[in-house]
Amino acid sequence: MPNPLDVQKVDQVQYEGKHWVTTTPGVPPLVSTNAPLLDMGNCTPRFIRSAFYTIPATKELANQMSMPISFAVQPCARLGPGEAALATIDMSVLGGPLRCRRCKAYINPNVKFVDGGRKFICNLCNVDTEVPPEYFCNLDHTGRRADTAERPELSRGSYEFLTTTDYCKGSSFPQSAAYIFVIDVTYASFQSGMVQTLTSNIAAVLNNLPKEEGQDKSPIRVGFITYNAQLHFYNLNPNLAQPAMLVQPDMSEVFVPMTEGFLVTVEEAQTHLKTLMDLIPTLHSQEKKAESIMLPAIQAGCAALKAANRPGKVIMFHSALPVAPGPGQLKNREDKKLLNTDKEATLLVPADPIFEKVARECVDAGVGVDLFLFPHAYIDVASVGKIATDTGGVIQRYPMFRADVDGERLIQDLAMHIAEPCVFDAVLRMRTNAGVRPVEFCGSFMMQNATDMEIAVLKPNSCVTIEVKHDDKLSEDFQSYVQVALLYTSMSGVRKLRLHNLALPVSSNLADLYKSCDMDTVVNSLTKEFGKALIANHSYKNLKEQLLQRVSNSLACYRQNCAAPSQPGQLILPETLKLLPLYSHCLLRSPALMPSVEVSFDEKSNLLQRLAMMTVEETELFLYPKLYNLNISTLGNEGMPPILRSSYDRIRESGAHLLDNGLVLILWVGANTPSKWLQEVLGVTVLDQVDPTVGNLQPFDNPASIRIRGIIDEIRPRESNIYG
């Protein structure tokens, strides 16, 4: 079986010190490869990765290969070192970005100018559109506009437009974003130390709020709500002598009881922030209310942002199943007898449609919901997490939270989460040329029609997977085109339109098609398809058979049509898909999908929700984790330690290893690990003295401790960026 580490190493060596130009034929570097990308008219694979970099000419060819024609779209992805920022273009003099008069595609490098430059022919629908006089330019002897090199929309695959009020809700520009912190102050939250941990550190955390490029201060405003069976709003108007609290006991009709002083800048908040953070534990710690609401608190945050005409986030810290009377009240429906049965899927969907209804309200207002959960028992993640997954938010769980053990990790995670740059109130649409069309969508969004994905919050790692299918034969004489348009509001309230364009060749040659497969994207698509089907009440057994049959059909097609004659029992794998059997096996054994009595319903729901949002890189790491060797003799003084194949037979009882799957970091210490390692890294002399519940390594002043903590610190920010 091919070794993934060898495949990744070979790819990294191939692109070492080289730029990969987006017009280069064939498959781009693997997602694991560090290579600078140069946009020369096609968007880079950071923004769109295609499962096929040559599109099958017919539906029959696609079916024969048994692999999805899918695109992993990460529209706000981070750029690599040395890569140029996207250009921002202002076409307000034209009344907005120039578009095709028929299909409404936007001007891009693949349109063709005709009639001396007075018209352009759309590359998607082949209809001509007149060029406004203000945009006219003469053509050169090759038929290209003379100003092509100076216009990013004609020479780059990715760029942005400033928009007019026609692209805004209510025909008016929005305000800057705001974050509302919504904190559960029930008895359980105080008992675990969650409230005390937050109130002691929130002022420092707010220093991490993101800034727009070129700004000295963050444009984001903040507000605070606490709740148990009631809602408590806080007025932080700096003109008041001290912060004021307003209580709302009626949960049947939630409203915001103040218009001034609730959403303030961080600078304005500093006047009363320390007083408020001292006041919250004092006011609520003695109430000892065990029951809490949840949904009304989210509705209150959404209503406050909507009233202020601001997009933003509701960042909620919640401890238990919301059993208090009010909208979204839940009952404990956990039944372990349903595990591994046909009825298991009923507990993987929301118990009440009101959660999807409130998610819809949040998306309409451009409000994302992030959930930090601290359960000590069943909390029904399938229901409460629906709002986060539908709005583009994150779900972070801290089961059995203890402030002395998990408090530091919570604050680290929250600080990195707060620092994440975001865009808000987004609408994403993929347009394609005639002959293919988008049909399947997977990710964190909502849809009211068959084309537009509405996303309340988008982060750099937000990813949607879109599968296209044929509705006609494609000509091999022309390329196939994809344009992804993202309309969004920036943190400072600027409405923009981001475009990503991709042009791919078309072929009816199976050998060419297999050579053009990007296995990383194929695996990402199959994984999300599997998870989506499992939630839709398909049995694991049937899905397993379908996946194995699909992989077998694809490999058999290659062997029959593309490979040289060989012995009947010999395994023949396409070069681009040689790791597909391995990743398929990993997928089938994933705790998110495989039946297991050891995985609770909450944990499984959380894994499936995360699976739907994963980027290509995250899926690869989740299915095939990185296993680091932490033995002192192999650590070295810098860089990351050696990576081993993710197999149990690579683990030695005489050493220590670190497993990273993108969700958690697991430090595995063998029974025969040298006492010197135990003493220097863990501060104990024998393994039995280690507390397995500790979430962070204690710092010790010796090279081994400093080195291993540095390795973990190098990995942890990446994990927090993935999952908040």
QUICOR-V936375 format. One record per helix or strand. SS is the DSSP state (a for helix, b for strand). FROM is the first residue (numbers start at 0). LEN is the number of residues. If there is no record, write none. Layout:
# QUICOR-V936375
SS&FROM&LEN, SS&FROM&LEN
This chain:
# QUICOR-V936375
a&3&12, b&19&2, b&36&2, b&47&3, b&51&1, b&53&3, a&58&7, b&69&4, b&87&3, a&91&3, b&98&1, b&105&1, b&111&3, a&114&3, b&118&3, b&127&3, a&132&3, b&138&1, b&144&1, a&147&3, a&151&4, b&157&5, a&164&3, a&168&3, b&174&10, a&186&6, a&193&15, b&220&7, b&230&5, b&243&5, b&263&1, a&265&19, a&294&13, b&309&9, a&335&3, a&343&4, a&353&12, b&366&7, a&380&11, b&394&3, a&402&17, b&421&11, b&435&7, b&445&1, b&452&7, b&463&7, b&479&10, b&494&13, a&509&6, b&516&1, a&518&17, a&539&22, a&574&3, a&579&9, a&600&13, a&615&8, b&625&4, a&631&4, b&642&2, a&647&3, b&655&5, b&664&5, a&674&8, a&686&3, a&702&21
